[in-house]
Amino acid sequence: MSKNIDIANPTRTQAILNQYGLHAKKKFGQNFLTDVNVLHDIVDIADITSEDYVIEIGPGIGALTEQLARKAKKYWLLKLTNRWLRY
């Protein structure tokens, strides 16, 4: 059985960025959380429980998303982009 590795891990984060050709843009203050303990603290402070509905705006590559979705009853995210989407 394979163990899931959290996104908030320097190696996994870098692999995801490389896979999708993404780079942090320092001029926009973009950073990636790579310490799962910090994310656990954020979720704990937010007091997210299995009874909560959560909306996240700007999920990035999903490090916080992953932790919130594990705790919340229902979870939605909104990703804003400057690209035109065609359906």
C-alpha angles and dihedrals in degrees: 000000000000119000116230112239116215117244088233093080121105094232095046093044092052091047091053092047091049093045092056098032093244127155132184111249105217092193087067092045092246116170135162122226108230100172112086090195090064090051091049088052091051092050092045093050090048087053093222111183137178087265095059131099111212133195118192121194117204102011096185109197092337109260094133091033090060093054095043093049091053091058106033127083091225129007134195131177134197119208115193118204138179091219123100112247120211124197 
